[in-house]
């Protein structure tokens, strides 16, 4: 089991919730509901980190949640946790 945790910004728009990872910008995704956005965020995070590890790259160190919240008080920030062995 290889668990990774990264903070992500969840930004509601008119038609969806956009998800962006400040440490992994290539892992962006979206969903129609918060639940769907979180599920797609887990998938995007797993694919991105597994791809980096598969190419012998190091995954970046996750940003500190409290620091991100202090710098972005208007944003919805959640920790996305995924077991890389499931993907």
TIMIMI-638415 format. One record per residue (C-alpha): residue number from 1; x, y, z. Coordinates in nm, 3 decimals. Example, Ala and Ser with C-alpha at 12.3 -4.5 7.8 and 13.67 -1.06 7.14 Angstrom:
<vexkes>
     i        xx        yy        zz
     1     1.230    -0.450     0.780
     2     1.367    -0.106     0.714
</vexkes>
This chain:
<vexkes>
     i        xx        yy        zz
     1     0.000     0.000     0.000
     2     0.141     0.339    -0.104
     3    -0.073     0.626     0.023
     4    -0.021     0.979    -0.110
     5    -0.196     1.295     0.008
     6    -0.199     1.627    -0.174
     7    -0.403     1.943    -0.125
     8    -0.631     2.051    -0.408
     9    -0.837     2.360    -0.485
    10    -1.204     2.287    -0.554
    11    -1.356     2.577    -0.748
    12    -1.732     2.575    -0.816
    13    -1.836     2.722    -1.149
    14    -2.178     2.748    -1.308
    15    -2.173     2.393    -1.446
    16    -1.905     2.201    -1.258
    17    -1.646     2.194    -0.983
    18    -1.292     2.239    -1.111
    19    -1.006     2.071    -0.926
    20    -0.647     2.196    -0.936
    21    -0.345     2.062    -0.748
    22    -0.094     2.340    -0.670
    23     0.190     2.087    -0.652
    24     0.085     1.887    -0.959
    25    -0.072     2.126    -1.213
    26    -0.096     1.849    -1.472
    27    -0.345     1.660    -1.249
    28    -0.634     1.906    -1.302
    29    -0.987     1.766    -1.341
    30    -1.351     1.848    -1.274
    31    -1.685     1.696    -1.174
    32    -2.049     1.793    -1.172
    33    -2.082     1.743    -0.795
    34    -1.835     1.765    -0.507
    35    -1.845     1.386    -0.471
    36    -1.773     1.334    -0.841
    37    -1.501     1.600    -0.838
    38    -1.330     1.425    -0.545
    39    -1.346     1.086    -0.720
    40    -1.194     1.232    -1.038
    41    -0.935     1.415    -0.825
    42    -0.827     1.082    -0.674
    43    -0.799     0.927    -1.018
    44    -0.606     1.225    -1.159
    45    -0.372     1.230    -0.862
    46    -0.302     0.857    -0.887
    47    -0.238     0.869    -1.261
    48    -0.008     1.171    -1.235
    49     0.201     1.040    -0.944
    50     0.223     0.689    -1.091
    51     0.335     0.839    -1.423
    52     0.611     1.037    -1.252
    53     0.729     0.734    -1.056
    54     0.712     0.520    -1.370
    55     0.950     0.763    -1.539
    56     1.185     0.756    -1.237
    57     1.090     1.110    -1.138
    58     1.026     1.211    -0.780
    59     0.679     1.329    -0.691
    60     0.689     1.679    -0.543
    61     0.652     1.726    -0.172
    62     0.289     1.820    -0.089
    63     0.228     2.180     0.013
    64     0.128     2.248     0.371
    65    -0.251     2.276     0.399
    66    -0.243     2.553     0.661
    67    -0.005     2.764     0.452
    68    -0.223     2.722     0.143
    69    -0.534     2.819     0.339
    70    -0.360     3.127     0.478
    71    -0.255     3.236     0.127
    72    -0.592     3.147    -0.033
    73    -0.864     3.213     0.226
    74    -1.135     3.241    -0.040
    75    -1.069     2.896    -0.190
    76    -1.209     2.557    -0.098
    77    -0.905     2.341    -0.024
    78    -0.931     1.970     0.051
    79    -0.674     1.697     0.097
    80    -0.702     1.426    -0.168
    81    -0.581     1.089    -0.043
    82    -0.525     0.791    -0.269
    83    -0.363     0.448    -0.250
    84    -0.144     0.427    -0.560
    85    -0.163     0.047    -0.554
    86    -0.535     0.070    -0.640
    87    -0.464     0.236    -0.976
</vexkes>
